[in-house]
Amino acid sequence: MTENAFVSMLQEANGNGLQQKVLLSFLPTKDQINMLCKGHNLIKTNTVKNKYNLDSEEEAIKYSEKDVGLAFTAQLSRLLQSEQVQPSTAKIVMTVWGGDHGCDVFQFGASMKVHFSDGTEPFEFDMSACDIICRTDSAELLEKIIVDGLTVGLEKKAESKLNICLDKEKKIKFAYGEKPVTFEDENIKTLNKVFMYVTGDLVLVLSAIALGYESMLGRRCFLCKICHSLFSKLDQHVEMWMMVEFLKVVDGVNDGRAKFGVKKKAWWPCIPLENYMTPILHVLIGPGNDLLYSVLG
């Protein structure tokens, strides 16, 4: 809360000097705030200018975001520490990233799951990465915020090894990249990769936002190379897309015209194309509506 907002709150309460003094006594001191925030990651807040449509005026869109690389390791460290799990038993770490819009907020986050080699039940938890206060979401708005703010953290998770370490005080620490030399080898568990997947509504996954497609229309499959006119010919050999091919197609796009349905560079080339998951619910909404209209009509 800014100083102006705090003063406005006091004026709105219309309290006398004694009442305002009592109210101030409930506010935490700076030392108390630092103590409460210890072990938690910083949340950055900012605004961007955005037009909801061509005829509207620009509005300031508020959003908040975290460093997803640091937030992930901090939350996982607290979880493993509280359950007294040995780092050497960690086997697989999986993350599913996605987002959706509702109640004037677009939320982007992840579901995390850790599997162990000693029979320990897998741990699963959710993490919020970015909240955008907006009436509707769009490719342009999300690209302004999510790409710049979250790509670095996602690339770190996708392309770096994850080292789970146990220090001399038996506290769990994390490090990306090569093994840190400050820990003994027997106290380090290195995972060669964190398995990452992306899902969400059709706007987030199949449009230009995530994979560079011109729209979420069903003219082309986002996994294979056949177009709509060939969907019924299931007996033919189907060649699957690779992310590296997507990037080459983008290089051949001229004047903003889509090529093979691809118009822009994918947001996160570090995540394999086969790890982009189509949300079944959204896929079924269209055929379900058509069926209802046919029956009721």
C-alpha positions as CSV (number, residue, x, y, z in Angstrom):
1,M,0.0,0.0,0.0
2,T,1.4,3.4,-1.0
3,E,1.5,6.3,1.5
4,N,-1.3,8.2,-0.4
5,A,-3.5,5.1,-0.2
6,F,-2.9,4.7,3.5
7,V,-3.7,8.3,4.2
8,S,-6.8,8.0,2.1
9,M,-7.9,4.9,4.1
10,L,-7.5,6.9,7.4
11,Q,-9.5,9.8,6.0
12,E,-12.2,7.4,4.8
13,A,-12.5,5.9,8.2
14,N,-13.1,9.4,9.6
15,G,-11.6,8.4,13.0
16,N,-10.2,10.8,15.6
17,G,-6.5,10.9,16.6
18,L,-6.9,8.2,19.3
19,Q,-8.6,5.9,16.9
20,Q,-6.0,6.3,14.2
21,K,-3.3,5.7,16.8
22,V,-5.0,2.4,17.8
23,L,-5.2,1.4,14.1
24,L,-1.5,2.1,13.6
25,S,-0.6,-0.1,16.6
26,F,-1.8,-3.1,14.7
27,L,0.5,-2.6,11.7
28,P,3.7,-4.8,11.8
29,T,7.1,-3.2,12.1
30,K,9.7,-3.5,9.3
31,D,11.6,-6.1,11.3
32,Q,8.3,-8.1,11.8
33,I,7.6,-7.9,8.1
34,N,11.1,-9.2,7.2
35,M,10.7,-12.1,9.7
36,L,7.3,-13.1,8.1
37,C,8.8,-12.9,4.6
38,K,11.9,-14.9,5.4
39,G,12.2,-17.9,3.1
40,H,9.6,-16.6,0.6
41,N,10.4,-15.2,-2.8
42,L,9.8,-11.6,-3.9
43,I,6.7,-10.8,-5.9
44,K,7.2,-8.1,-8.5
45,T,4.3,-5.8,-9.3
46,N,4.0,-3.6,-12.3
47,T,1.5,-2.2,-14.9
48,V,1.4,-2.3,-18.7
49,K,-0.6,-0.2,-21.2
50,N,-3.2,-2.2,-23.1
51,K,-6.2,-1.7,-25.4
52,Y,-9.0,-4.2,-25.1
53,N,-10.1,-3.4,-28.7
54,L,-9.1,-1.0,-31.5
55,D,-11.7,1.6,-30.6
56,S,-11.0,1.7,-26.8
57,E,-8.5,3.8,-25.0
58,E,-5.4,2.4,-23.4
59,E,-5.7,1.2,-19.8
60,A,-3.2,0.4,-17.2
61,I,-3.2,-3.3,-16.5
62,K,-1.8,-4.4,-13.1
63,Y,0.0,-7.7,-12.7
64,S,2.3,-9.5,-10.3
65,E,4.9,-12.2,-11.0
66,K,7.6,-14.3,-9.4
67,D,10.9,-15.7,-10.5
68,V,9.6,-19.2,-11.3
69,G,13.0,-20.8,-11.0
70,L,13.6,-19.5,-7.4
71,A,9.9,-19.9,-6.3
72,F,9.9,-23.5,-7.4
73,T,13.0,-24.5,-5.5
74,A,12.0,-22.5,-2.4
75,Q,8.6,-24.2,-2.2
76,L,10.0,-27.7,-3.0
77,S,12.7,-27.2,-0.3
78,R,10.2,-26.3,2.4
79,L,8.1,-29.4,1.4
80,L,10.9,-31.9,1.4
81,Q,12.3,-30.4,4.6
82,S,9.0,-30.6,6.5
83,E,8.6,-34.3,5.5
84,Q,12.2,-35.1,6.3
85,V,12.9,-36.6,2.9
86,Q,16.4,-37.6,1.9
87,P,17.5,-35.8,-1.3
88,S,19.1,-39.0,-2.6
89,T,15.6,-40.6,-3.0
90,A,14.3,-38.0,-5.4
91,K,13.7,-39.7,-8.8
92,I,11.6,-37.5,-11.1
93,V,10.3,-33.9,-10.9
94,M,7.4,-33.1,-13.2
95,T,5.8,-29.6,-13.7
96,V,2.6,-28.8,-15.7
97,W,2.3,-25.1,-16.6
98,G,-0.9,-23.4,-17.7
99,G,-3.2,-20.5,-17.2
100,D,-6.8,-19.4,-17.6
101,H,-9.0,-16.4,-17.2
102,G,-11.8,-16.0,-14.7
103,C,-13.3,-13.3,-12.4
104,D,-11.3,-10.5,-14.1
105,V,-8.0,-12.2,-13.4
106,F,-5.7,-14.3,-15.7
107,Q,-3.7,-16.7,-13.5
108,F,-0.6,-18.5,-14.8
109,G,1.0,-21.2,-12.6
110,A,2.0,-24.8,-12.3
111,S,1.3,-28.1,-10.7
112,M,4.4,-29.8,-9.4
113,K,4.9,-33.5,-8.6
114,V,8.0,-35.2,-7.2
115,H,8.5,-39.0,-7.4
116,F,10.8,-41.0,-5.1
117,S,12.8,-44.2,-5.5
118,D,12.2,-45.6,-2.0
119,G,8.5,-46.1,-2.2
120,T,7.6,-42.7,-0.6
121,E,4.3,-41.4,-1.8
122,P,4.8,-38.7,-4.5
123,F,4.5,-35.1,-3.4
124,E,2.2,-32.8,-5.3
125,F,1.7,-29.0,-4.9
126,D,0.6,-26.0,-6.9
127,M,2.4,-22.7,-7.4
128,S,1.2,-19.4,-8.7
129,A,3.6,-17.6,-11.0
130,C,1.7,-14.6,-12.4
131,D,-1.6,-12.8,-11.9
132,I,-2.9,-10.3,-14.4
133,I,-5.9,-8.1,-13.5
134,C,-7.8,-7.8,-16.8
135,R,-11.4,-8.0,-18.0
136,T,-10.4,-10.3,-20.9
137,D,-7.2,-11.9,-22.0
138,S,-5.6,-11.6,-25.4
139,A,-2.5,-12.8,-27.2
140,E,-1.0,-9.3,-27.2
141,L,-1.6,-8.6,-23.5
142,L,-0.3,-12.0,-22.3
143,E,2.8,-11.7,-24.6
144,K,3.7,-8.3,-23.1
145,I,3.7,-9.8,-19.6
146,I,4.3,-13.5,-19.5
147,V,7.0,-13.9,-22.2
148,D,9.4,-11.3,-20.8
149,G,8.8,-12.1,-17.1
150,L,8.7,-15.9,-17.0
151,T,10.8,-17.1,-20.0
152,V,14.1,-16.9,-18.2
153,G,12.9,-19.0,-15.2
154,L,11.2,-21.6,-17.5
155,E,14.4,-21.9,-19.6
156,K,16.5,-22.4,-16.5
157,K,14.2,-25.2,-15.3
158,A,14.0,-26.8,-18.8
159,E,17.6,-26.6,-19.8
160,S,19.6,-27.0,-16.6
161,K,20.3,-29.9,-14.3
162,L,18.6,-29.7,-10.9
163,N,20.9,-30.4,-7.9
164,I,19.2,-31.3,-4.6
165,C,21.8,-30.8,-1.8
166,L,21.9,-31.5,2.0
167,D,24.2,-29.1,3.9
168,K,26.0,-29.7,7.2
169,E,22.9,-28.4,9.2
170,K,20.7,-31.0,7.4
171,K,18.9,-28.3,5.4
172,I,17.9,-28.9,1.8
173,K,19.3,-26.6,-0.8
174,F,18.9,-26.4,-4.6
175,A,21.3,-25.4,-7.3
176,Y,20.8,-25.3,-11.1
177,G,23.6,-26.4,-13.5
178,E,26.6,-28.4,-12.6
179,K,27.2,-30.0,-9.1
180,P,28.2,-27.3,-6.5
181,V,31.7,-27.9,-5.1
182,T,30.6,-26.8,-1.6
183,F,28.7,-30.1,-0.9
184,E,30.0,-33.7,-0.6
185,D,29.0,-35.9,-3.5
186,E,27.0,-38.3,-1.2
187,N,24.9,-35.3,-0.1
188,I,23.9,-34.3,-3.7
189,K,21.2,-35.7,-5.9
190,T,21.5,-34.5,-9.5
191,L,18.4,-34.7,-11.8
192,N,19.4,-34.3,-15.4
193,K,16.2,-32.6,-16.3
194,V,12.8,-31.4,-14.9
195,F,10.0,-32.7,-17.1
196,M,7.9,-29.7,-18.2
197,Y,4.5,-29.7,-19.8
198,V,2.2,-26.9,-20.9
199,T,-1.6,-26.9,-20.9
200,G,-4.4,-24.4,-20.6
201,D,-7.4,-23.2,-22.5
202,L,-7.4,-23.0,-26.3
203,V,-6.3,-19.4,-26.3
204,L,-3.2,-20.2,-24.3
205,V,-2.1,-23.4,-26.0
206,L,-3.2,-23.5,-29.7
207,S,-3.1,-19.8,-30.7
208,A,-0.1,-17.6,-31.5
209,I,0.4,-17.1,-27.8
210,A,2.2,-20.4,-27.0
211,L,3.2,-22.1,-30.3
212,G,3.1,-19.3,-32.8
213,Y,-0.1,-20.3,-34.6
214,E,-2.2,-17.7,-36.4
215,S,-5.3,-18.6,-34.4
216,M,-7.1,-21.4,-32.6
217,L,-9.1,-22.5,-35.6
218,G,-9.1,-26.1,-36.5
219,R,-7.6,-25.8,-40.0
220,R,-4.4,-27.6,-38.9
221,C,-3.3,-30.0,-36.3
222,F,-0.7,-28.5,-34.0
223,L,1.1,-31.8,-33.5
224,C,1.2,-33.3,-37.0
225,K,1.6,-31.8,-40.5
226,I,-1.8,-32.6,-42.1
227,C,-4.4,-30.0,-42.8
228,H,-8.1,-30.0,-42.3
229,S,-8.9,-31.5,-45.7
230,L,-6.9,-34.6,-44.9
231,F,-8.3,-35.2,-41.4
232,S,-10.7,-37.9,-42.6
233,K,-7.9,-39.9,-44.4
234,L,-6.6,-41.8,-41.4
235,D,-4.9,-44.4,-43.4
236,Q,-2.1,-42.1,-44.6
237,H,1.3,-41.8,-43.0
238,V,1.3,-38.7,-40.7
239,E,4.6,-36.9,-40.0
240,M,4.8,-35.1,-36.6
241,W,6.1,-31.6,-36.1
242,M,9.3,-31.0,-34.1
243,M,10.0,-27.8,-32.3
244,V,13.1,-27.1,-34.3
245,E,10.9,-27.3,-37.5
246,F,8.6,-24.7,-36.0
247,L,11.4,-22.3,-35.6
248,K,12.6,-22.8,-39.2
249,V,9.0,-22.2,-40.5
250,V,8.9,-18.9,-38.6
251,D,12.1,-17.8,-40.4
252,G,10.2,-18.2,-43.7
253,V,7.2,-16.1,-42.6
254,N,6.9,-12.9,-44.7
255,D,4.7,-9.8,-44.1
256,G,3.1,-11.5,-41.1
257,R,1.4,-14.1,-43.3
258,A,1.1,-17.5,-41.7
259,K,3.0,-20.5,-43.1
260,F,1.6,-23.9,-42.3
261,G,-0.6,-22.1,-39.8
262,V,2.5,-20.7,-38.0
263,K,2.8,-17.0,-37.7
264,K,5.1,-16.2,-34.8
265,K,8.0,-17.8,-32.9
266,A,6.9,-20.1,-30.1
267,W,7.2,-18.6,-26.6
268,W,9.2,-21.5,-25.0
269,P,11.2,-23.5,-27.6
270,C,12.9,-25.1,-24.6
271,I,9.8,-27.2,-24.0
272,P,9.3,-30.1,-26.6
273,L,6.3,-29.8,-28.8
274,E,4.9,-33.2,-27.7
275,N,4.8,-31.8,-24.1
276,Y,2.1,-29.3,-25.1
277,M,-1.2,-30.9,-23.9
278,T,-4.6,-30.2,-25.4
279,P,-7.2,-29.5,-22.8
280,I,-9.9,-32.2,-23.4
281,L,-12.7,-30.2,-21.8
282,H,-12.3,-27.3,-24.2
283,V,-12.1,-29.6,-27.2
284,L,-15.3,-31.3,-26.2
285,I,-17.3,-28.1,-25.6
286,G,-17.7,-27.5,-29.4
287,P,-18.9,-31.0,-30.4
288,G,-21.0,-31.1,-27.3
289,N,-22.7,-27.8,-28.1
290,D,-23.3,-29.0,-31.7
291,L,-24.8,-32.2,-30.5
292,L,-27.2,-30.4,-28.2
293,Y,-28.2,-28.0,-30.9
294,S,-28.9,-30.9,-33.3
295,V,-31.0,-32.8,-30.7
296,L,-32.9,-29.8,-29.4
297,G,-33.3,-28.3,-32.9
